[in-house]
Amino acid sequence: MTENESERDEQGRFAEQTSDDDILRVIRESEFPAVTARWVADTVGMKRRPVHQRLEELHDQGKLERGKLSPRVVIWWIPNNEE
């Protein structure tokens, strides 16, 4: 593999170096009760769009809750039963 190539996951997407557990950990350890995708992206060093996709997947798995503050602002938090 050359240095310009990245590994892909089973679905053919480029694999991220940050795990779901890493994402959940930074949310759990946040000083805030809920966070935005931008905040998570800045904290783990990823771009916002892939983080948003990962947050959606974690939500679908029941590991995160979400709420809309406005049409463009979504907040994410770990449900009480997951803590």
ChimeraX commands (.cxc) that place a marker at each C-alpha (Angstrom):
marker #1 position 0.00,0.00,0.00 radius 0.5
marker #1 position 1.40,3.41,-0.91 radius 0.5
marker #1 position 1.28,6.29,1.52 radius 0.5
marker #1 position -1.50,7.93,-0.55 radius 0.5
marker #1 position -3.77,4.89,-0.25 radius 0.5
marker #1 position -6.03,4.21,2.72 radius 0.5
marker #1 position -7.47,0.94,3.93 radius 0.5
marker #1 position -11.13,0.33,3.18 radius 0.5
marker #1 position -13.72,-1.37,5.38 radius 0.5
marker #1 position -16.01,-4.25,4.40 radius 0.5
marker #1 position -18.42,-1.88,2.59 radius 0.5
marker #1 position -15.61,-0.36,0.50 radius 0.5
marker #1 position -15.57,2.88,2.49 radius 0.5
marker #1 position -12.29,4.31,3.66 radius 0.5
marker #1 position -11.66,2.99,7.16 radius 0.5
marker #1 position -11.31,5.60,9.88 radius 0.5
marker #1 position -8.57,5.43,12.47 radius 0.5
marker #1 position -10.99,6.56,15.19 radius 0.5
marker #1 position -13.16,3.77,16.60 radius 0.5
marker #1 position -16.79,4.00,17.68 radius 0.5
marker #1 position -15.56,3.45,21.24 radius 0.5
marker #1 position -13.27,6.49,20.86 radius 0.5
marker #1 position -16.23,8.60,19.72 radius 0.5
marker #1 position -18.44,7.38,22.57 radius 0.5
marker #1 position -15.62,7.97,25.08 radius 0.5
marker #1 position -15.13,11.63,24.10 radius 0.5
marker #1 position -18.88,12.22,24.32 radius 0.5
marker #1 position -19.06,10.47,27.71 radius 0.5
marker #1 position -16.08,12.46,29.03 radius 0.5
marker #1 position -17.33,15.80,27.68 radius 0.5
marker #1 position -18.08,18.56,30.15 radius 0.5
marker #1 position -21.34,19.11,28.22 radius 0.5
marker #1 position -24.54,17.04,28.53 radius 0.5
marker #1 position -24.85,16.95,24.72 radius 0.5
marker #1 position -22.46,17.68,21.85 radius 0.5
marker #1 position -22.55,18.52,18.15 radius 0.5
marker #1 position -20.92,16.59,15.32 radius 0.5
marker #1 position -18.56,19.57,14.83 radius 0.5
marker #1 position -17.44,19.34,18.47 radius 0.5
marker #1 position -16.81,15.58,18.18 radius 0.5
marker #1 position -14.97,16.08,14.86 radius 0.5
marker #1 position -12.70,18.75,16.35 radius 0.5
marker #1 position -12.06,16.63,19.46 radius 0.5
marker #1 position -11.13,13.40,17.65 radius 0.5
marker #1 position -9.42,15.08,14.68 radius 0.5
marker #1 position -11.80,14.00,11.92 radius 0.5
marker #1 position -13.86,15.87,9.36 radius 0.5
marker #1 position -17.43,16.70,10.36 radius 0.5
marker #1 position -19.25,14.74,7.64 radius 0.5
marker #1 position -17.72,11.32,8.45 radius 0.5
marker #1 position -18.30,11.99,12.16 radius 0.5
marker #1 position -21.93,12.82,11.48 radius 0.5
marker #1 position -22.32,9.54,9.57 radius 0.5
marker #1 position -20.75,7.62,12.45 radius 0.5
marker #1 position -23.03,9.36,14.96 radius 0.5
marker #1 position -26.04,8.39,12.84 radius 0.5
marker #1 position -24.86,4.76,12.85 radius 0.5
marker #1 position -24.38,4.82,16.63 radius 0.5
marker #1 position -27.87,6.30,16.96 radius 0.5
marker #1 position -29.30,3.50,14.79 radius 0.5
marker #1 position -27.58,0.99,17.10 radius 0.5
marker #1 position -29.22,2.62,20.14 radius 0.5
marker #1 position -25.92,3.85,21.58 radius 0.5
marker #1 position -26.73,7.57,21.15 radius 0.5
marker #1 position -29.76,9.82,21.31 radius 0.5
marker #1 position -30.17,12.94,19.22 radius 0.5
marker #1 position -32.24,16.09,19.16 radius 0.5
marker #1 position -32.61,19.03,16.80 radius 0.5
marker #1 position -32.13,22.50,18.20 radius 0.5
marker #1 position -32.81,24.02,14.77 radius 0.5
marker #1 position -32.98,22.71,11.19 radius 0.5
marker #1 position -29.17,22.86,11.03 radius 0.5
marker #1 position -28.14,22.06,14.61 radius 0.5
marker #1 position -28.31,18.48,15.91 radius 0.5
marker #1 position -27.09,17.52,19.37 radius 0.5
marker #1 position -26.03,14.04,20.46 radius 0.5
marker #1 position -25.86,12.42,23.91 radius 0.5
marker #1 position -25.43,9.01,25.47 radius 0.5
marker #1 position -28.72,7.65,26.86 radius 0.5
marker #1 position -28.86,7.13,30.62 radius 0.5
marker #1 position -29.11,3.35,30.20 radius 0.5
marker #1 position -25.74,3.31,28.30 radius 0.5
marker #1 position -23.72,5.15,30.96 radius 0.5
marker link #1:1,2 radius 0.2
marker link #1:2,3 radius 0.2
marker link #1:3,4 radius 0.2
marker link #1:4,5 radius 0.2
marker link #1:5,6 radius 0.2
marker link #1:6,7 radius 0.2
marker link #1:7,8 radius 0.2
marker link #1:8,9 radius 0.2
marker link #1:9,10 radius 0.2
marker link #1:10,11 radius 0.2
marker link #1:11,12 radius 0.2
marker link #1:12,13 radius 0.2
marker link #1:13,14 radius 0.2
marker link #1:14,15 radius 0.2
marker link #1:15,16 radius 0.2
marker link #1:16,17 radius 0.2
marker link #1:17,18 radius 0.2
marker link #1:18,19 radius 0.2
marker link #1:19,20 radius 0.2
marker link #1:20,21 radius 0.2
marker link #1:21,22 radius 0.2
marker link #1:22,23 radius 0.2
marker link #1:23,24 radius 0.2
marker link #1:24,25 radius 0.2
marker link #1:25,26 radius 0.2
marker link #1:26,27 radius 0.2
marker link #1:27,28 radius 0.2
marker link #1:28,29 radius 0.2
marker link #1:29,30 radius 0.2
marker link #1:30,31 radius 0.2
marker link #1:31,32 radius 0.2
marker link #1:32,33 radius 0.2
marker link #1:33,34 radius 0.2
marker link #1:34,35 radius 0.2
marker link #1:35,36 radius 0.2
marker link #1:36,37 radius 0.2
marker link #1:37,38 radius 0.2
marker link #1:38,39 radius 0.2
marker link #1:39,40 radius 0.2
marker link #1:40,41 radius 0.2
marker link #1:41,42 radius 0.2
marker link #1:42,43 radius 0.2
marker link #1:43,44 radius 0.2
marker link #1:44,45 radius 0.2
marker link #1:45,46 radius 0.2
marker link #1:46,47 radius 0.2
marker link #1:47,48 radius 0.2
marker link #1:48,49 radius 0.2
marker link #1:49,50 radius 0.2
marker link #1:50,51 radius 0.2
marker link #1:51,52 radius 0.2
marker link #1:52,53 radius 0.2
marker link #1:53,54 radius 0.2
marker link #1:54,55 radius 0.2
marker link #1:55,56 radius 0.2
marker link #1:56,57 radius 0.2
marker link #1:57,58 radius 0.2
marker link #1:58,59 radius 0.2
marker link #1:59,60 radius 0.2
marker link #1:60,61 radius 0.2
marker link #1:61,62 radius 0.2
marker link #1:62,63 radius 0.2
marker link #1:63,64 radius 0.2
marker link #1:64,65 radius 0.2
marker link #1:65,66 radius 0.2
marker link #1:66,67 radius 0.2
marker link #1:67,68 radius 0.2
marker link #1:68,69 radius 0.2
marker link #1:69,70 radius 0.2
marker link #1:70,71 radius 0.2
marker link #1:71,72 radius 0.2
marker link #1:72,73 radius 0.2
marker link #1:73,74 radius 0.2
marker link #1:74,75 radius 0.2
marker link #1:75,76 radius 0.2
marker link #1:76,77 radius 0.2
marker link #1:77,78 radius 0.2
marker link #1:78,79 radius 0.2
marker link #1:79,80 radius 0.2
marker link #1:80,81 radius 0.2
marker link #1:81,82 radius 0.2
marker link #1:82,83 radius 0.2
view
